[in-house]
Amino acid sequence: MKALTALDIGTSKIVALMAEVDSYGDIHVIGLGECPSKGIDRGYITRLDLAVASVASALKDAQEMAGVKTSSVVLGLSGPTLKSQNEKDLLNIAPQPAEIDYSHIQRLIEKAILRSKEEGYEILDAIPRKFILDEQEGVIDPVGLLGSKISAEVHIVKIGSSLVKNTEKVILNAGLSINARFPSAIASAEAVLTLEEKEEGVLLMDMGAGLTNFAVFSEGSILATGVIPMGGLNITKDIAHFMKITNEQAERIKIESGYALADVVNETERVKIKPRGEEREVAVSRKQLAEVIQIRLEEIMERVSESLSSQGVNLDTLHAGIVITGGSSKLAGIKEFLERYFDLPVRVGFPTGIVGLKEKVQDPAYATAVGLIKLSYKKHTEERLVSRSYTENRENNNSFNVYNLLMKIKSFFRDIM
C-alpha cells in the first residue's frame, strides 16, 4: 500500500512521520521530519504563512528521508477548545425481539451526535462506549443478537470550529489533503497503552510544550477526553523568569539539571547560569530550580484533576494508574512526582507496534505521530474490507450482512481505543 503520513502540529515543533505497512500488517517507519513550530500556539494558528512554511518543511524532510512523495496526511487535532461528553440514547426496535443490525447502531450514534451539537464546535469523534440490550448490560457487540430495545452510551469529542478550519487551511495551503482527523490524546493512547490497562482503568496524559492532553479508559472503552492549555513551555518560562535568563537557556537547564521533586534534591548542588546583563556565569541552587518546576507541575496537575472531576472520573477506579507520554514526560523525576501527587502507579509511555527508525521514533515525544499512523492504517483496513465485502455481496448474491462486518470493525476500534 502507499505510504501513510501523520502530522502532529505541536506548540514547539511539527512532526511529520511516514510509514508503510507490509503484508503481515507490520508498520515500517520510512521517513521522519521535524521543524520548529512558527505561527502556531497551543493548537491555534497565529500567522498563516509561517505555519504553512513550518508544515511544508517538516513534510519535505520526511519525504526526502522516505524517498517517496505524499499528497495527503492524517491529522492530530487538539487545543484549548477541545472537550468531550458521554451521551446516552435509547432506540425501540420492535414489540417482539428482533435482530439488531448495524443500522440500529448507526442511528444511536447519529442521535448522540445530534444531541451533542453545539454552535461554534465540530464533532471530531464519536465512539460507542457500551450497549444495553433490553435489560442486559455489558454487551460488547449487539449486532446479530435479538432484542426489543437497545441503548448506547457514545463518547463525543468536539473542538472549536475556527481552530479546525484554520488548521485545515494550513494543510491545504501546503499543497496537501487531509485523509483523516483524530483527537491527539486518542492517537497517543493508541501508541502507548495496552488493552489490559484500558480494561483495568487508566489515565493517559500526553504532556507537550503548550498542551497537556489526556484520555481516560475504563472497562476497555474511553470514558473522558480533554486538554489543559499548559505544558513544558510554562515550566521553561517560569525558570527563565525566576533566574532572569533566556528561554533558550532555561530549556537547556530544565533538560540537563531539572528535577520534578524538590525535596529529593541535595541542597548543596549548584547549577551554572548566565543571567541577562551579566558577563560571567553564576551558580544557583539546583533545589530552587526543582522548586520552580514542582510548583508549576502541581498547578498543571491540579487543573487536570479538576477537569477529570467535572467529567465524573473517579481516580480511585483507575487500577492501572497513569501513563505519561509526550516530550515533557522525559523531565527527570516526573514519574515519582506523579506517583506522589495522585497516589497511583505511573509509567512513562513509549510508542510500540512499529519497526524501522526504532531508535529514533520509540520516544515519548513521538507518541501522537505514531498513534496517528496506527489509526490511519486501521481506517484504511476498514475501508478496504468494507469495499471488498460489498463487491462480494453483489457478485455472489448471498446473505452476507455487511453491516455485521462494519459493526465488528467498529467494536474492534472501540477495544483498541
N, C-alpha and C positions, 0 to 999 in steps of 0.2 A: 504494500500500500504506500501511498505517498507520505511524505514527511508531515508530522504533526508539529505545530508551532504554538507554544504557550507564551503569553505576555503577562508579566507581573509588573504593574506600574506602582512603584513604591515612592515614598517621600524622599529617600536618599538616593535610590538607584532604580533603574529599569532593568529587568532581566528578561531576555528572550531565550527560550530553550526549544531546541528542535530535536525530534526523535523519530525513529522508525520502529515498527513492530514486525517481528519475524513471524514465520508460520506457526511457531509454538506459542505466540502471544507474549513473548518477552519484549520489553521496551528497551530499545537501544538509543541512548542519547548520542547524537551525532554533531550537535552544534550548541554553543553557549555564547551569548553576547551580553555584555553589561555596559551601562552608561550611566553616569550621574544624572539624577533627575533635575531637569530645569523646566521652569514654567509649570511645576506641579507641587501641590502642597496638601498632604493628607487626603489624597483622592480627588481634590479639586484641581481643575485646570486654571492656572493664573495667567498664563501667557501662551497662546496657541502656537506661535511659530517656534518657540523654544521647546515646547512639549513635543511637537512633531519631529523636530530635529533630534531630540533625545531618543525617541522611539525608533526612528529610522537608523540611528547609529547603532543601537543595540541589535536590531534585526540584521543590519549589514554584517556585523561581526559574527553573528550566529550563522548566517548563510555562508559566509566565507569559510568558516570552520567546517560546516557540513558539506560544502561543495554542491549544494542544491538551492534552488530558489523557492520562495514561498509566496503565496498570494493571499493567504487567509490565516487568521490566528484564533486561538481560544483565549478568551479574556477573563482575567480575575477582576472582580469589582468589590470595592469597599470604600467606606468614607463615613464621616460623622452622621450622615443621614440614614445609614443602614439600620434596619430594625426588623424584628420578627414577631410573629404571633401564631398561636395554635387555634385553628378554627374547627369546631365540631359541627357535623350536619348529619341529617337522617334522610334516608330515601326509602319510601314504601314501595316494595316490588309487586306483590300480589297478595290477595287474601289467603291463598294457599301457597305453601313453599314452592318457589320456582328457582331455576338455575341462575346463579349470578354470573354475569359476563363482564368483560372489560368496560362496556358502555356504561354500566352502573357505576363503576369506579370513576370513570371519567366525569360523569355527571356530578358525583360528590366533590371531585377536585374542582370542577368549574364553579360549583356553588360556593365552595370555600374561597376561591379566588374572587368571586363576585362580592362576597361579604367583606373581604379584606381590602377592597379597592379604596384608595384614598387620593384625593386631589394632590397633585404635585409629586406623586410617587409612582414607581413602576414595580410590578411584581418580578422579582429576579428568580425566584424558585418556589415551587410548590411540591412538597414531599409528603406522601401519606405516611403517617406515623403508626397507626394501629386501627383495627377494624373490630366492630361488634356485630355479629350476625344473629339477629333475633336477640336472645339473651346470652349468647355465647361470646365471652370476651377472649382476648388474646389470639384472635385469628390473624395469621400472618398473610395468607393469600386466600381470599374468599372466592376467587374465580373457580367455577365448576361446582361449588357447594350449593346446597339448597337453603333457601330462607325466604321469609315474607318481608323482612325489612333489614336494612343494613345501615350502619352508621360508621363514620370515619372521622378521625382527627388528622388534620392536614397541617403541616408546618409551612408557614408562609414567610418568605424573606422578601423584603422590599427595600427600595433605596430611592433617594431623590431623583426625579426625572432629569433635572438640569445637569446633575453630576454625570448621569449616564450619557445623555446626549452630547455633552462636551467631550467626554472621554471617547465616545464613538467617533466624533468629528476628528479627533486627533488621529485615530487609526485610519480613517478614510483618507485624510489628507496625507498620510504617509504611504498611500497607494495600496492599502490592504483592505480586505473584507473581514468581517467577524463571523467565524464559524459557529461559535457558541459562547455563552457567558455563564459564569458560575460565581457564587459568593466566595471570596478569598478564603474565609475561615473553613468552608466546606472542602475546598481544594486542599488546604493544609492538612485537614483531618484525614483526607483520602491518602495523603502521602505518608503520614506518621503513625496513625492509630491502628491498633489491632482489633479484630472482631470481638475478642474476649473483653477488651477494655470497653468497647461500646456496649456490650451486654451487661457488664458489671456497673457501668456508670462512670463517666469520665468528663473532665473539663479540659478542653483543648484551648490553649492560649498561644496565638501567634503574635509575638511582640516585635514589631518592626521599629523603624525610626520615628514615624509620626503617628502610627495607629497600633492599637492592641486589639486584634480580632479574637473573638472567642466563639466556641461552639460547645454545647453540652449534649452528650449522648446518654441515653438511659434505656435499658432493655432492648438494645440493638438499634434504636432509632433516634433521630435527632430531636432534642427537646427545646433547645434555645440557641439563638444566634445573635451576636451583637458586636459592637465595636466601641472602644474608648478612644477618643481623639488625642491620645498621649502615647509616648513611646520612648525609645532610647535617645532621641534627639532632645527631649525635655531634660533628661539627665545630663546630657552634654552641655546644654545651655546653662543649667544650674552650676555645673562645675566651672564653666567659663566666667560666670558672674561672680561666684564666690571667690575664685582665685585670681580674678582680674586678668584672664588670659584669653587668647583667641579660641573660637570654637574648634578650629583645626587642632590646636594643641590640647584642648580639653578632651576631644575624642581620642586622641592618641593616649593620653594619660588614663582615661577611663578603661581603654582596652588593655594597656600594659600593667597598670597598677591598681585599678579599681576593684572594689570588693563590695558585695551586696549586704554584708552584715558587719556593722561597725565594732561590735563588742568582741569579735574574734580576731581583730587586727591588733598587733602589738603597738603600743603607744610610742615606742622608740623608733619605729620605722618612718623613713622620710622619702618624699618624692621631690625630684628636682623640677622646677618650673621656671619660666621666664615671663614675669608679669609685664603687662603693657607699660611701655615707657622706661623699663629697666634695661640696663646694659648687660647685667650679669644674671646668671641663674641663682635662684634661692631655693632652699629646702623647706618643704611644708610637711605637715603630719599626714601620713597615709590614713591614719584613723579618721581625721577630719574629712578627707576625701570620701571615705566609706560612709561617713555620716550624711554627707550631701546626697550620695547615691541612695542610701537607705530611705531617707525622708521622702524622696520623690517616688521611689518604688512603692512605699506604703500608701502614698496618695493614689497612684495608679491602681493598686490592688483594692483599695477602698472603693474606687469608682466601679471596678469590675464586680465586687461583692454587691454593691447597691443595685447595679443593673441586673444581676442574677436574681437578687431578692425580688425585684419588681416584676420579674418574669416567673416567679413562683418556684425557683430552683432551690432545693434543699441540698446544700453541700454535703451533709452527713450521709446522703444516699449514694454518693459517688464513690463506690468502694474501690475503683481502680485509681482514684485520685486525680492528679493533674499531669498533663503532658504539656510542656512549654517548648515552643519552637520559634523560628524566626531569628533574625540577626541578633537581636538583643538577648536571646537565650544563652548566648555564649559569654555573657558577663560573668566573671568569676563570683562564685558564691550564690548565684541566683536560685539554684536548686535548694540549698539549705535555707535561704530566706523564705521561699515559698512554703517549704515544709513547716517552718515555724509559724508563718503568718496564717496559713489555712489549716494547720494541723492535719494535713493529708499527705499521703505518699506522692512523690514528684519524680518524674524523669524528664530528661531532655529528649525531644523527638527528632530523630534523623530520618530523612526520606528513605523509603525502602521500595523494593519491587522494580528496580531499574538496573541496567547494565550499560557499560560504556561511560567513560569520564567519571567513574565512581569516586575516584579520589577527589574530584572537584565538586560534584553535584551532591554527594551524600553529606550535606552540610545543612544545618537548620535554616540557614539564610535562603535556601532554595526550596523550602517545603511547598510553598504556594505554587511555584512554577512546575515542580514535579507532579503535584496533585492535579494541576490543570491538564497536563499531558495524559495522566491516567484516566481522568474523567472524559477527556476528549476521545480517547481510544474506545472507551466503553460506549460512548454515544455513537461513534462510528459503527461499532459492532452491532448495536441495537438497530440502527437504521438499515444495515446490510441484511440482518436476519429477517427483519420485518418485510423488507422488499422481496427477499427470496421466498418467503412464506406466501406472500400474496401471489407471486408468479406461479408457485407450485400449486396453490389452491385453484387458480384459474385453469392450469394445464390438466390437472388430474380430476378436477371437478369433485373432489372429495369433501368430507365434512370437517376437515381440519379447522379448528377455531383459532383464527389469527389473533383474536382478542385475548385468548388464553395465553398465547405466546407473549403478547405485549405485556400482559399483567405480570407474568413470571419474570420478565426482564425488569419491570418496574419494581417487583419485590426484591430482585437481586440488587438493584441500585439502592433500595432502602436499607438493605442489610449492610452493604459496604459503606454507606454514608452515615 
